[in-house]
């Protein structure tokens, strides 16, 4: 049952990411916005990452029948998602790799201690967590400065994605637990939260880079 649930959740993540990617691309075509261009790449990458992992589950279910997804397939899917998270993070008010607040810089150090001696997949999850946490923090700080309501949804979405990646890493510490399905559900919720501000612009003809995500 858990295997089936993870299979379904990866398929849902693929479809949600694909839908947002298509919406972002339509917005880019109508506005010429560089921000939406980056978001198009981001969401298509995230969608592709989910698809790769879902394909791994399907191969295991119908071909190999070993009871576990091939580790290299999962690592590849997570790496592709990390590329998407990079473009998302740098599309939402991150002016540099490190946040302005010295207090928040410590957030990025924490996962590095956790993955100092583990495999590549954990490193990708750590990098994803750092990018998403920075994005959520910077976007919220931007909201406090500009009071743009759309930034709240963006910050919540990035925060959910960061939490999902953290729980995804922690599921390796406690295998056979509900942590991995929970991380998938939270990540899908984060994508949906990011969909809200993106969905408001595809049919318009205005340039909004200066306001989006601030």
BELWOLIN-V70356 format. One record per residue. N is the residue number from 1. PHI is phi as a letter, one per 20 degrees, with the letter a starting at -180 (NA if undefined). PSI is psi in degrees with one decimal (* if undefined). Layout:
# BELWOLIN-V70356
n=N phi=PHI psi=PSI
n=N phi=PHI psi=PSI
This chain:
# BELWOLIN-V70356
n=1 phi=NA psi=-42.6
n=2 phi=f psi=-39.8
n=3 phi=f psi=-43.1
n=4 phi=f psi=-40.9
n=5 phi=f psi=-44.8
n=6 phi=f psi=-37.2
n=7 phi=f psi=-48.5
n=8 phi=f psi=-42.8
n=9 phi=f psi=-38.2
n=10 phi=f psi=-36.2
n=11 phi=f psi=-42.1
n=12 phi=f psi=-42.5
n=13 phi=g psi=-41.0
n=14 phi=f psi=-46.6
n=15 phi=f psi=-41.1
n=16 phi=f psi=-46.7
n=17 phi=f psi=-39.8
n=18 phi=f psi=-42.6
n=19 phi=f psi=-42.9
n=20 phi=f psi=-37.2
n=21 phi=f psi=-42.8
n=22 phi=f psi=-43.1
n=23 phi=f psi=-41.1
n=24 phi=f psi=-38.9
n=25 phi=f psi=-40.8
n=26 phi=f psi=-42.6
n=27 phi=f psi=-40.0
n=28 phi=f psi=-42.5
n=29 phi=f psi=-35.4
n=30 phi=e psi=-25.2
n=31 phi=d psi=-21.9
n=32 phi=m psi=20.4
n=33 phi=f psi=125.2
n=34 phi=f psi=-32.9
n=35 phi=f psi=-46.7
n=36 phi=f psi=-30.1
n=37 phi=f psi=-44.9
n=38 phi=f psi=-39.7
n=39 phi=f psi=-33.7
n=40 phi=f psi=-47.9
n=41 phi=f psi=-42.3
n=42 phi=f psi=-51.9
n=43 phi=f psi=-33.1
n=44 phi=f psi=-36.5
n=45 phi=f psi=-44.9
n=46 phi=f psi=-43.5
n=47 phi=f psi=-43.3
n=48 phi=f psi=-38.9
n=49 phi=f psi=-45.6
n=50 phi=f psi=-40.1
n=51 phi=f psi=-41.4
n=52 phi=f psi=-45.3
n=53 phi=f psi=-41.8
n=54 phi=f psi=-40.4
n=55 phi=f psi=-39.1
n=56 phi=f psi=-41.3
n=57 phi=f psi=-39.6
n=58 phi=f psi=-39.4
n=59 phi=f psi=-42.8
n=60 phi=f psi=-39.1
n=61 phi=f psi=-36.4
n=62 phi=d psi=-16.8
n=63 phi=d psi=-69.2
n=64 phi=f psi=-40.3
n=65 phi=l psi=43.7
n=66 phi=e psi=-14.7
n=67 phi=n psi=-8.4
n=68 phi=b psi=142.6
n=69 phi=f psi=145.0
n=70 phi=g psi=128.3
n=71 phi=f psi=-38.4
n=72 phi=f psi=-30.9
n=73 phi=f psi=-44.7
n=74 phi=f psi=-40.7
n=75 phi=f psi=-41.4
n=76 phi=f psi=-45.6
n=77 phi=f psi=-42.5
n=78 phi=f psi=-38.1
n=79 phi=f psi=-42.0
n=80 phi=f psi=-39.6
n=81 phi=f psi=-36.8
n=82 phi=f psi=-38.5
n=83 phi=g psi=-43.7
n=84 phi=f psi=-42.1
n=85 phi=f psi=-33.6
n=86 phi=f psi=-48.0
n=87 phi=f psi=-34.9
n=88 phi=f psi=-48.5
n=89 phi=g psi=-42.7
n=90 phi=e psi=7.5
n=91 phi=d psi=-1.6
n=92 phi=c psi=68.7
n=93 phi=m psi=12.5
n=94 phi=e psi=114.4
n=95 phi=e psi=-22.6
n=96 phi=b psi=175.0
n=97 phi=f psi=-31.4
n=98 phi=d psi=140.4
n=99 phi=f psi=162.5
n=100 phi=f psi=-37.5
n=101 phi=f psi=127.6
n=102 phi=f psi=-27.2
n=103 phi=f psi=-42.5
n=104 phi=f psi=-16.4
n=105 phi=f psi=-28.2
n=106 phi=f psi=-21.2
n=107 phi=f psi=-38.6
n=108 phi=f psi=-22.6
n=109 phi=f psi=-33.2
n=110 phi=g psi=-51.3
n=111 phi=f psi=-25.1
n=112 phi=f psi=-33.6
n=113 phi=f psi=-32.7
n=114 phi=f psi=-27.7
n=115 phi=d psi=19.1
n=116 phi=f psi=-26.7
n=117 phi=c psi=24.6
n=118 phi=d psi=-179.2
n=119 phi=f psi=173.4
n=120 phi=g psi=-37.7
n=121 phi=g psi=-40.3
n=122 phi=f psi=-34.5
n=123 phi=f psi=-42.7
n=124 phi=f psi=-41.6
n=125 phi=f psi=-37.7
n=126 phi=f psi=-46.2
n=127 phi=f psi=-41.9
n=128 phi=f psi=-45.2
n=129 phi=f psi=-44.8
n=130 phi=f psi=-49.2
n=131 phi=f psi=-45.7
n=132 phi=f psi=-39.4
n=133 phi=f psi=-44.3
n=134 phi=g psi=-44.4
n=135 phi=f psi=-44.2
n=136 phi=f psi=-43.1
n=137 phi=f psi=-48.3
n=138 phi=f psi=-38.9
n=139 phi=f psi=-40.6
n=140 phi=f psi=-40.1
n=141 phi=f psi=-36.8
n=142 phi=f psi=-39.1
n=143 phi=f psi=-41.6
n=144 phi=f psi=-27.6
n=145 phi=e psi=-38.7
n=146 phi=d psi=-14.8
n=147 phi=l psi=37.3
n=148 phi=e psi=117.3
n=149 phi=f psi=-30.3
n=150 phi=f psi=-25.7
n=151 phi=f psi=-26.0
n=152 phi=f psi=-47.4
n=153 phi=f psi=-39.4
n=154 phi=f psi=-46.5
n=155 phi=f psi=-41.9
n=156 phi=f psi=-44.2
n=157 phi=f psi=-46.5
n=158 phi=f psi=-37.5
n=159 phi=f psi=-42.3
n=160 phi=f psi=-42.6
n=161 phi=f psi=-41.3
n=162 phi=f psi=-44.9
n=163 phi=f psi=-39.6
n=164 phi=f psi=-41.2
n=165 phi=f psi=-38.9
n=166 phi=f psi=-45.2
n=167 phi=f psi=-33.3
n=168 phi=f psi=-40.5
n=169 phi=f psi=-43.5
n=170 phi=f psi=-21.7
n=171 phi=f psi=-20.6
n=172 phi=f psi=-27.1
n=173 phi=f psi=-36.6
n=174 phi=c psi=76.3
n=175 phi=f psi=161.1
n=176 phi=m psi=21.0
n=177 phi=d psi=179.7
n=178 phi=e psi=0.9
n=179 phi=f psi=-42.6
n=180 phi=f psi=-49.5
n=181 phi=g psi=-37.5
n=182 phi=f psi=-40.5
n=183 phi=f psi=-38.1
n=184 phi=f psi=-44.3
n=185 phi=f psi=-42.8
n=186 phi=f psi=-40.7
n=187 phi=f psi=-40.6
n=188 phi=f psi=-40.8
n=189 phi=f psi=-37.8
n=190 phi=f psi=-40.6
n=191 phi=f psi=-40.9
n=192 phi=f psi=-39.9
n=193 phi=f psi=-38.5
n=194 phi=f psi=-25.4
n=195 phi=f psi=-30.5
n=196 phi=g psi=-54.4
n=197 phi=f psi=-33.0
n=198 phi=f psi=-36.8
n=199 phi=f psi=-13.2
n=200 phi=e psi=-9.9
n=201 phi=d psi=-15.0
n=202 phi=f psi=-28.0
n=203 phi=e psi=6.6
n=204 phi=e psi=169.9
n=205 phi=d psi=14.0
n=206 phi=e psi=156.6
n=207 phi=e psi=130.3
n=208 phi=c psi=14.4
n=209 phi=g psi=-33.3
n=210 phi=f psi=-20.0
n=211 phi=d psi=-24.9
n=212 phi=f psi=127.3
n=213 phi=m psi=8.1
n=214 phi=d psi=*
